[in-house]
Amino acid sequence: MSLRSDAQTIISASIRAVQPDAAVRRALQGREFPGQVVLAAVGKAAWQMAKAAQDCLGDRIGAGVVVTKYGHVPAPIPGITCYEAGHPVPDENSFRGAQAVLDLIGRLTAEDTVIFLLSGGGSALFEKPLIPGEELQDITSQLLASGADIVEINTIRKRLSAVKGGRFAQMCAPARVFAIVLSDILGDPLDMIASGPACADRSTCEQALAIAEKYGLRLSGEARALLAQETPKTLDNVETRITGSVRELCAAAASAARALGYEPVLLTDQLCCQAREAGAFLASVARTHHGQGRKLAFLAGGETVVKLTGAGKGGRNQELALSAAGGIDGLDGVLVFSLGSDGTDGPTDAAGGMVDGRTAALLRDRGLSIRQVLEDNDAYHALERADGLIFTGPTGTNVNDVSVLLIDQ
C-alpha cells in the first residue's frame, strides 16, 4: 500500500504544479489593451484559464466565451458565457460554442483586442465545419481509431474547419489577438496545439493528402477537395505566449518522487508510440532494475496512441498501465501508473491506470486475460476489477501525460 500511497502523492503534486493560473496572470500582468477587450477561451483548461484572466483583468473584459469539455465548468464566471461540448469527437455543442465565439468577435475594430486562451482539446471543442457535421464526426472517429498521432490528426482537421489552421485569427481581423497557449503536444508546435486557430499553418496540402492515403480515410469528394486547399501561411494580427508543457509535468513528478526518497530518472519527455508498447517497455525497465535495494522512479512524459482493434472502453494511459501489468507480474515492490494531466483518459471518467506486481494474478483469478483485454481495448473494465483506475476529476490543466515506474525492492 505504501507504493500506491506514494503514487497518489506524486500524482497530486504533479497536477498542482502545472495549473495554468499563474502563467495566465504573468502573461496579462501590466499589459495595456486599447479599445474593447473580449475573451475567448477554448480547450480542456479553458475554464481555469478564463477564471485566472477574469481575476486579473476584471471589468476590463467586455464580454467572454468559454468552450470546454463536459463536466469542466465547476462554477459560473461573471460576465463570461460557458459552453460544454464534445471531446474527442465534436458535437452540436462544439458548433454552438464556436459560433458564440465568432459572434463575439464579429464587430471588432483595429483598436480592439481578442484575448484568446487556448489549451489542448480545442480541436474537437471549437469547431465550425466546412463539411456536414456528421461527416466531420465520422472522419474524426476514423482518425482516432487508426493509430494516427496528434500531428497527423490535426493536419487533417485544419483543412475541414473554418476556424482552425489560422483561420480564426483571420476572422478576428482587423482586431488584434493576444493568445496564451497551454501546450499539450510534444515539442510545443504552436500550429498544431488545438489545430492552431490563431497560428499560421506550417503543414501542407501534400502532407494532408498523404495522411488520408496512409490511413485509408473514407472521404467525400467535398472533404478530399478541402484537403487540397491551402491554409493561411502568414498572420500579422497575432501575438502569442506559450506556457506549460510535459517537461514541467515530468519535472514536478520527479521532484515529488525525490521528496519521497526515490531516485528519479527521466527516460523521456518525448514519448510517442503505441500505448501497449510503452507499457511493455516500462515493464522491461522494471525487470532490469528490480532487486537492487534502491528506491527508483523512472519517468516518461508524452502522448501515446491506441489503435482500436476492439469495441471496449478505455484510454491510452489505461492501456499502457495494463500492458505493463503483464510484464511486472509477480515482482514485489514494483508499481506503474500512467495518467492524463487533464484528468480524463480517452472517453472515460478515469485519468489513467495503476498496476503492480499482483495485478496480473488478480485478473487471472477473475478469468481475464491481459492479452485479450488489450485486443478488445477494454482496459477500463479490467482495471476497475483490479482497483487500478485513477480518478482525479477535471484538473483544470492539460499538458500531456506522465507515466511513472516506482521500484522499492
Disulfide bonds with the S-S distance in Angstrom:
none
